[in-house]
């Protein structure tokens, strides 16, 4: 990343959290502890456990599903929004939520989490990102971030874009205490009329 980009020096004020996006695996995981911590999207694995937990406690849930997955049997427990592709899915999830919770998962979970971390670094959003570190699942990820800081690929303060909790019971406190680091890039992502003209010429 070019370090000549403008860097923020102001603390972003926290906004009320009314909705949360959850990234997690579509599998159950090897330990029963993963399902236990996922109790409150989809209907399988940790996704299903989160959705059931929300609905069983009187909450509402939305599953945002790419059309190819929906066509091939992606079953949903909650209100379902079908989108054309994975990129649109992540954009819609970000628009619908005030914060992001990350439970253990595989490639998809890590990719979604890292995109939201990157978007925060670029000032596309300033929303809390909380990792629930069940069974130390994210220990190696945290160590990798620490190594990236040490080796000069991630700025020290940017490592605080996400925070970790050992238990889901600690999430509310983490959300309430979250402050986006002031060292993030202060880029303005508001589209100008000129950029809209460029987008139209590319279609």
Secondary structure by P-SEA (a helix, b strand, c coil): cccccccccbbbbbccccbbbbbbbccccccaaaaaaacccccccaaaaaaaaaaaacbbbbbbbcaaaaaacccccccccccccaaaaaaaaaaaccbbbbccccaaaaaaaaaaaaaaaacccbbbbbbccccccaaaaaaaaaaaaaaccccccccccbbbbccccaaaaaaaacccccccccccccccaaaaaaaaaac
